[in-house]
């Protein structure tokens, strides 16, 4: 399991997309460098994980209104 965590950290550093003050990498959302949550991305989805992260952040914004 440790290898998976290290892999996730490497992905977060190498391919992170900034969106509404959050940073999204495939399967994870970070705020101020700290992981807020991780979500499941089906194998083969590619960048769909980033789009899914944007939808989750948008939904979080609607919930706080």
N, CA, C and O atoms as a DFTB+ gen file, in Angstrom:
260 C
 N C O
     1  1       0.821      -1.195       0.000
     2  2       0.000       0.000       0.000
     3  2       0.864       1.258       0.000
     4  3       0.483       2.280      -0.572
     5  1       2.007       1.181       0.632
     6  2       2.888       2.336       0.686
     7  2       3.289       2.792      -0.710
     8  3       3.370       3.992      -0.969
     9  1       3.539       1.852      -1.604
    10  2       3.899       2.206      -2.970
    11  2       2.807       3.007      -3.656
    12  3       3.104       3.917      -4.430
    13  1       1.546       2.684      -3.384
    14  2       0.424       3.418      -3.956
    15  2       0.411       4.854      -3.450
    16  3       0.178       5.785      -4.221
    17  1       0.661       5.035      -2.154
    18  2       0.680       6.381      -1.589
    19  2       1.810       7.208      -2.190
    20  3       1.623       8.381      -2.513
    21  1       2.970       6.600      -2.339
    22  2       4.093       7.322      -2.948
    23  2       3.781       7.675      -4.395
    24  3       4.118       8.763      -4.860
    25  1       3.143       6.763      -5.100
    26  2       2.757       7.024      -6.488
    27  2       1.778       8.186      -6.552
    28  3       1.903       9.046      -7.424
    29  1       0.806       8.229      -5.645
    30  2      -0.167       9.315      -5.628
    31  2       0.513      10.653      -5.378
    32  3       0.184      11.649      -6.021
    33  1       1.456      10.677      -4.451
    34  2       2.175      11.917      -4.175
    35  2       2.960      12.378      -5.400
    36  3       3.018      13.573      -5.688
    37  1       3.563      11.437      -6.119
    38  2       4.322      11.793      -7.316
    39  2       3.399      12.354      -8.385
    40  3       3.747      13.327      -9.054
    41  1       2.234      11.755      -8.554
    42  2       1.265      12.260      -9.534
    43  2       0.813      13.655      -9.137
    44  3       0.690      14.535      -9.989
    45  1       0.566      13.865      -7.846
    46  2       0.102      15.171      -7.380
    47  2       1.122      16.256      -7.691
    48  3       0.751      17.371      -8.058
    49  1       2.388      15.942      -7.549
    50  2       3.413      16.948      -7.805
    51  2       3.616      17.191      -9.300
    52  3       3.908      18.314      -9.713
    53  1       3.464      16.149     -10.105
    54  2       3.779      16.268     -11.523
    55  2       2.617      16.724     -12.388
    56  3       2.834      17.361     -13.419
    57  1       1.391      16.414     -11.993
    58  2       0.246      16.766     -12.820
    59  2      -0.884      17.250     -11.931
    60  3      -1.795      16.492     -11.597
    61  1      -0.820      18.510     -11.554
    62  2      -1.820      19.111     -10.690
    63  2      -2.481      20.255     -11.443
    64  3      -1.813      21.045     -12.110
    65  1      -3.799      20.332     -11.329
    66  2      -4.566      21.383     -11.992
    67  2      -5.165      22.277     -10.920
    68  3      -5.861      21.790     -10.028
    69  1      -4.904      23.586     -10.992
    70  2      -5.494      24.530     -10.054
    71  2      -6.924      24.836     -10.492
    72  3      -7.184      25.052     -11.676
    73  1      -7.853      24.852      -9.527
    74  2      -9.259      25.095      -9.829
    75  2      -9.945      25.668      -8.600
    76  3     -10.063      24.988      -7.580
    77  1     -10.396      26.910      -8.687
    78  2     -11.137      27.584      -7.616
    79  2     -10.423      27.520      -6.266
    80  3     -11.062      27.309      -5.235
    81  1      -9.116      27.700      -6.272
    82  2      -8.349      27.698      -5.030
    83  2      -7.954      26.313      -4.538
    84  3      -7.314      26.184      -3.495
    85  1      -8.331      25.276      -5.283
    86  2      -7.967      23.906      -4.945
    87  2      -6.982      23.397      -5.978
    88  3      -6.859      23.967      -7.062
    89  1      -6.289      22.338      -5.649
    90  2      -5.414      21.664      -6.605
    91  2      -5.968      20.268      -6.815
    92  3      -6.223      19.545      -5.852
    93  1      -6.153      19.890      -8.067
    94  2      -6.706      18.573      -8.373
    95  2      -5.660      17.752      -9.099
    96  3      -5.052      18.215     -10.064
    97  1      -5.454      16.545      -8.636
    98  2      -4.726      15.567      -9.421
    99  2      -5.655      14.376      -9.561
   100  3      -6.671      14.307      -8.869
   101  1      -5.338      13.456     -10.421
   102  2      -6.250      12.362     -10.667
   103  2      -6.536      11.587      -9.389
   104  3      -5.659      10.892      -8.876
   105  1      -7.745      11.699      -8.874
   106  2      -8.155      10.944      -7.698
   107  2      -7.977      11.649      -6.367
   108  3      -8.281      11.068      -5.325
   109  1      -7.487      12.898      -6.368
   110  2      -7.268      13.606      -5.106
   111  2      -7.506      15.092      -5.279
   112  3      -7.316      15.643      -6.363
   113  1      -7.932      15.747      -4.178
   114  2      -8.083      17.200      -4.157
   115  2      -7.298      17.718      -2.954
   116  3      -7.418      17.204      -1.842
   117  1      -6.498      18.743      -3.207
   118  2      -5.653      19.346      -2.169
   119  2      -6.032      20.804      -1.974
   120  3      -6.419      21.485      -2.924
   121  1      -5.919      21.284      -0.733
   122  2      -6.106      22.705      -0.424
   123  2      -4.920      23.116       0.430
   124  3      -4.675      22.521       1.479
   125  1      -4.184      24.125      -0.009
   126  2      -3.000      24.605       0.712
   127  2      -1.992      23.482       0.965
   128  3      -1.355      23.428       2.017
   129  1      -1.861      22.598      -0.008
   130  2      -0.877      21.527       0.074
   131  2      -1.290      20.321       0.900
   132  3      -0.551      19.339       0.965
   133  1      -2.448      20.375       1.528
   134  2      -2.933      19.258       2.337
   135  2      -4.035      18.519       1.581
   136  3      -4.896      19.152       0.970
   137  1      -4.018      17.194       1.617
   138  2      -5.077      16.458       0.915
   139  2      -6.419      16.636       1.628
   140  3      -6.526      16.386       2.828
   141  1      -7.447      17.070       0.878
   142  2      -8.790      17.191       1.443
   143  2      -9.526      15.868       1.346
   144  3     -10.121      15.406       2.320
   145  1      -9.485      15.261       0.169
   146  2     -10.119      13.964       0.008
   147  2      -9.576      13.280      -1.231
   148  3      -8.983      13.910      -2.107
   149  1      -9.793      11.986      -1.280
   150  2      -9.412      11.173      -2.426
   151  2     -10.682      10.523      -2.949
   152  3     -11.592      10.234      -2.171
   153  1     -10.758      10.292      -4.233
   154  2     -11.932       9.656      -4.814
   155  2     -11.489       8.611      -5.816
   156  3     -10.370       8.650      -6.327
   157  1     -12.369       7.693      -6.084
   158  2     -12.066       6.573      -6.964
   159  2     -12.199       6.991      -8.423
   160  3     -13.199       7.596      -8.808
   161  1     -11.206       6.675      -9.224
   162  2     -11.247       6.915     -10.663
   163  2     -11.090       5.560     -11.353
   164  3     -10.070       4.895     -11.171
   165  1     -12.078       5.141     -12.139
   166  2     -11.960       3.828     -12.800
   167  2     -10.731       3.757     -13.696
   168  3     -10.331       4.756     -14.294
   169  1     -10.144       2.587     -13.784
   170  2      -8.984       2.391     -14.646
   171  2      -9.343       2.760     -16.082
   172  3     -10.419       2.416     -16.572
   173  1      -8.440       3.456     -16.743
   174  2      -8.656       3.816     -18.141
   175  2      -9.374       5.132     -18.334
   176  3      -9.640       5.529     -19.469
   177  1      -9.695       5.821     -17.244
   178  2     -10.430       7.079     -17.374
   179  2      -9.521       8.253     -17.760
   180  3     -10.014       9.285     -18.214
   181  1      -8.226       8.109     -17.589
   182  2      -7.308       9.191     -17.977
   183  2      -7.599      10.471     -17.217
   184  3      -7.750      10.452     -15.996
   185  1      -7.679      11.598     -17.944
   186  2      -7.897      12.900     -17.319
   187  2      -9.313      13.067     -16.792
   188  3      -9.629      14.104     -16.209
   189  1     -10.168      12.079     -16.982
   190  2     -11.518      12.154     -16.425
   191  2     -11.504      12.342     -14.925
   192  3     -12.453      12.890     -14.365
   193  1     -10.444      11.896     -14.258
   194  2     -10.345      12.084     -12.815
   195  2     -10.260      13.544     -12.433
   196  3     -10.780      13.937     -11.389
   197  1      -9.612      14.365     -13.257
   198  2      -9.538      15.801     -12.997
   199  2     -10.915      16.422     -13.184
   200  3     -11.332      17.254     -12.379
   201  1     -11.620      16.029     -14.230
   202  2     -12.971      16.548     -14.461
   203  2     -13.906      16.144     -13.325
   204  3     -14.752      16.934     -12.907
   205  1     -13.759      14.933     -12.829
   206  2     -14.585      14.480     -11.711
   207  2     -14.282      15.314     -10.469
   208  3     -15.194      15.677      -9.727
   209  1     -13.004      15.618     -10.242
   210  2     -12.625      16.476      -9.114
   211  2     -13.240      17.858      -9.216
   212  3     -13.669      18.416      -8.207
   213  1     -13.292      18.428     -10.428
   214  2     -13.927      19.741     -10.625
   215  2     -15.416      19.671     -10.289
   216  3     -15.955      20.584      -9.665
   217  1     -16.078      18.593     -10.701
   218  2     -17.508      18.447     -10.391
   219  2     -17.732      18.358      -8.891
   220  3     -18.687      18.932      -8.369
   221  1     -16.855      17.641      -8.193
   222  2     -16.990      17.523      -6.735
   223  2     -16.809      18.886      -6.071
   224  3     -17.568      19.239      -5.168
   225  1     -15.814      19.653      -6.507
   226  2     -15.581      20.984      -5.936
   227  2     -16.773      21.894      -6.213
   228  3     -17.203      22.638      -5.333
   229  1     -17.310      21.838      -7.437
   230  2     -18.500      22.635      -7.757
   231  2     -19.663      22.253      -6.845
   232  3     -20.388      23.125      -6.367
   233  1     -19.845      20.959      -6.601
   234  2     -20.927      20.496      -5.734
   235  2     -20.715      20.971      -4.305
   236  3     -21.673      21.335      -3.623
   237  1     -19.468      20.971      -3.845
   238  2     -19.164      21.459      -2.493
   239  2     -19.580      22.918      -2.379
   240  3     -20.111      23.334      -1.349
   241  1     -19.341      23.700      -3.434
   242  2     -19.721      25.110      -3.421
   243  2     -21.221      25.298      -3.349
   244  3     -21.700      26.205      -2.668
   245  1     -21.964      24.462      -4.037
   246  2     -23.442      24.552      -4.010
   247  2     -23.972      24.187      -2.639
   248  3     -24.947      24.778      -2.174
   249  1     -23.341      23.216      -1.984
   250  2     -23.801      22.781      -0.661
   251  2     -23.625      23.874       0.383
   252  3     -24.384      23.918       1.352
   253  1     -22.647      24.757       0.215
   254  2     -22.385      25.788       1.216
   255  2     -23.226      27.047       1.015
   256  3     -23.200      27.946       1.856
   257  1     -23.965      27.121      -0.078
   258  2     -24.815      28.302      -0.332
   259  2     -26.023      28.334       0.579
   260  3     -26.834      29.256       0.496
